[in-house]
Amino acid sequence: MVDLGPSLDRSVRRLAALLLLLSLSLPLLAATPVEVKTVRIWSAPEETRLVLDTSGDLSHKIFALSNPDRLVIDVENARLQSSIPRPEGQDVVLVGLRSASMGGDRVRLVLDLKQAVRAKSFMMKPNDRYGHRLVVELEPRGQESQAGTPVTPRRAEESRDATAKKPEGSAKPKSPVTAAARVPKELVVAIDAGHGGEDPGAIGSDDTKEKDVVLAVARELAALVRKEPGMRPVMIRDGDYFISLGKRVEKARRQQADLFVSIHADAYQDDSVRGSSVFTLSHRGASSEAARWLADRENRSDLVGGVDLDDKDNVLASVLLDLSQSATMEASLRAADKVLSRLKKVGDVHKSSVQQAGFVVLKAPDVPSMLVELAFISNDEEEERLRSAQNQQQFARALMSGIRDHFKTYRTPGNRAARTSEREARKHVISRGETLSGIADQYAVGLSELRRINNLADDQVRTGQTLAIPDS
């Protein structure tokens, strides 16, 4: 019989030593500080976004100080490996940013502020572009009142009527609605350049960023809308900064937009895929949004299609919201179809009909909305096309033509476009790069008729020349 006594005793002693070593090293491993690799500031007109790129999850606390206004961010078990950036330009809330070590591995960031802010912070998990991130969103405390729905002539008239004291025996004041009818309403086109700031969107093989090319097209479109009698553009994003999807929709609603156009550039793993696409909200997306509106008291007290849901019971509110959504989706589909028809004339389309999806930016229940994928940035040919200033103008002209086509057949009563004389509305000032055949196609008129009405001997035109446009 073999005696295992001494051998077994040695094994037990080795195992005990190993366990002791492991128990001593675990606290050291757990206490390894998280690296704060970079600190980035993204300044937008209505908010500021601070991003800390980190090597892992971290624990943090935020609190505010006043006189003067400051925001303090204490980060536990961390080491700052980056220099502290300075706010660029006229940041809406930030004066500056400071850092200090609080002893051990605790880092304190102090944000010097122009005014009191509302702060929201959250950790973001790694994705294919970034690692762990701590994001802090800063918004001026008084922003709701400053950025609320603009006062229209009708509302201004109502306000005066409500506050003015009527002398005895005076005549009955004129109806606010009658006063509004005398003031033509501009058609407001909300133009949303997708992505922005730390979110570049899709990136082409030549390092073309979606956020840059769609902003260029959005600006070209805004310039065309601005020239159109009776229309006014609203840029949802007019710089390289981040705006959350919900806030894009909110801004369009605040501006009482008649149409919301979100501009993107698609990407796919197969780099041979190409062409434009246009999307509107799916019925499933509409149903989930309706449930959210009805459940959220803040939403219920807002105006949906001109109807306040706050004082309605659930059944009536649901019916009214459904009516508003149905009308909006119908208008969205008509507008999207017009835009897709125009895009077909300037390049390939990925799908020959309007597609439907649950994109967040399409979910305003009272603003007709569409999302346009201009081309596939993952396709080398189309990436080059998206980078070209001439093609960016071509995309913008196609979008403008579709928008114009839509409002010709679906006009809001009382808007200036509907009241403008045909002679005033049918003028076109030629921009750089435009051709006579392209203008004829844009307005759906015959080239020979366009030559005849403008007494042109050939197709030569010059920048700044004004053309009369015949009836379609």
Secondary structure, DSSP 4 states (H G I P E B T S, - for coil): ----HHHHHHHHHHHHHHHHHHHHHHHHHHTPPEEEEEEEEEE-SS-EEEEEEESS--EEEEEEETTTTEEEEEEESEEE-SPPP---SS-SSEEEEEEEE-STT-EEEEEEESS-EEEEEEEE---SS--EEEEEEEEETTHHHHSSPPPPHHHHHHHHHHHSPPPTTPPPPPPHHHHHHTSPBPEEEEEEE--BTTB---B-TT--BHHHHHHHHHHHHHHHHHHSTTEEEEES--SS----HHHHHHHHHHTT-SEEEEEEEE--SSTT---BEEEEE-HHHHHHHHHHHHH-HHHHTSEETTEE-TTS-HHHHHHHHHHHHHHHHHHHHHHHHHHHHHHHTTS-BSSSS-EEE--GGG--TTS-EEEEEEEETTSHHHHHHHH-HHHHHHHHHHHHHHHHHHHHHSPPTTBHHHHS-HHHHSEEEPPTT--HHHHHHHTT--HHHHHHHTT-SSS---TT-EEE----
